[in-house]
């Protein structure tokens, strides 16, 4: 299977006054098309930073990031915006819906920036909301929806431009376990049925168990990776220091 | 709150512009009353705006009858009309009020008023010479003695006078509130038997006004020298041209003041919008991050924020224009009720258009910088903002 994301010796260093904080320390990574990968690690391990860099929301201090073989640091701001809008769909822990827009308007928003006509936007947004089981809530604003419902709207929004990659940063972090499970099932279905590449950041082994591959990160370094999820997660239980 | 800054700015500009324009028109119309072939002599020196007022109201100086006779003899002078004013108690029906009386030699002055100063009757007729008749200003029947009409009788210090006519507006509240009577009657009533506050000099047509003014000055100088031993003459001779230049000076002064105030208003309004826009950008940093994460280009973020600041500017502008006009109208109304300079607030379509486009312009200009900053934010930084 072809490589869709490739990282070569990626470093991210934040300058906080006179102190240098190393968020990522020389990460190299290859992700194949159609992968369902969970990135797990304790707070402050650098997993969200890694996800931001993969999603073109941030740049590494050092190292290279390739998307479909293209070096993203060589792309113009407009090309990056197009990639974020068309190629990648984001799901955030805080849902990040626009509070003044209704569910359907939030879902249609990424299509506005891709120049899709209004009627088509509306139809596709409706279809997506139906897919996530929110056909009855399309005209509700985020504050009128539960956390689980808001996250489903966010998933529908992430899918609006039919992206190849879905990046989810702690997608169940603000949800109860039942809603969290539902969200993960939607993501697994997207992977199985639509062959989307899905990257999920979590610190919850149960959530990570939905994925097919796992990558453990600690202090900005990859400490383990592989498809033997159960073994890796068992290791976590045995050695809490890993997380 | 968001549009308050621009609202205050546009409010200040609109009210100031309409009032200053109105004031300008009122002063121009006042100074234009002087006809081409008429010179005005009055005590005091006009050098600036403040001395103009003291010249009119402050000094007790009078032009002596002897001087007037001498001026009459100057070649090229057609006539000299002494004018005087003073307040007195006037009774109409049951009401007694203090009113400004205006004494003028009926026969000569009335012609001059009609022909050279453009005075017109609103109702009735002009008083006839040697009769106990008066003419009243436009505001007398409306404000001072409501219901007064030609044919009615009024009593000035117990003497009965017949009101024969009402004048059309002369341009100022003071002029429109006067009662005009023959100078002989005026002198009997007030007891001022000699001299006058003003004199109008009618010169023959074709004679150079400036040269005449010079000649009159010489006569005045001579009298002054003989009487008080001084060279300087405490009088001003106002010609049509000089009045024009005084008007020019006053207008320039008004324009400088308005420009200064308007500049402050513009800066206040602009800073208000800019501050609002910065606050808005700060408050919505995360929203900008979301927009960028879902594919918005920098230029699109810039446009979104510019449209927003333009809308904010326009809303502030419309409200500011409306309030400014309302305030100017209020001041106009206040000026009519109270004895101030009485003028109309000048509200033109141009002023309204100016308010609209100015606020739009300020909105866009002051929104540009914060919008540019918003557009330049890194998506990850923007998304992390409140986290």
Boltz contact constraints between the chains, C-beta under 6 A:
constraints:
  - contact:
      token1: [A, 52]
      token2: [B, 380]
      max_distance: 6.0
  - contact:
      token1: [A, 57]
      token2: [B, 379]
      max_distance: 6.0
  - contact:
      token1: [A, 57]
      token2: [B, 380]
      max_distance: 6.0
  - contact:
      token1: [A, 58]
      token2: [B, 380]
      max_distance: 6.0
  - contact:
      token1: [A, 77]
      token2: [B, 298]
      max_distance: 6.0
  - contact:
      token1: [A, 78]
      token2: [B, 297]
      max_distance: 6.0
  - contact:
      token1: [A, 81]
      token2: [B, 295]
      max_distance: 6.0
  - contact:
      token1: [A, 81]
      token2: [B, 297]
      max_distance: 6.0
  - contact:
      token1: [A, 84]
      token2: [B, 293]
      max_distance: 6.0
  - contact:
      token1: [A, 84]
      token2: [B, 295]
      max_distance: 6.0
  - contact:
      token1: [A, 85]
      token2: [B, 295]
      max_distance: 6.0
  - contact:
      token1: [A, 90]
      token2: [B, 293]
      max_distance: 6.0
  - contact:
      token1: [A, 96]
      token2: [B, 290]
      max_distance: 6.0
  - contact:
      token1: [A, 109]
      token2: [B, 294]
      max_distance: 6.0
  - contact:
      token1: [A, 110]
      token2: [B, 294]
      max_distance: 6.0
  - contact:
      token1: [A, 110]
      token2: [B, 295]
      max_distance: 6.0
  - contact:
      token1: [A, 113]
      token2: [B, 295]
      max_distance: 6.0
  - contact:
      token1: [A, 113]
      token2: [B, 296]
      max_distance: 6.0
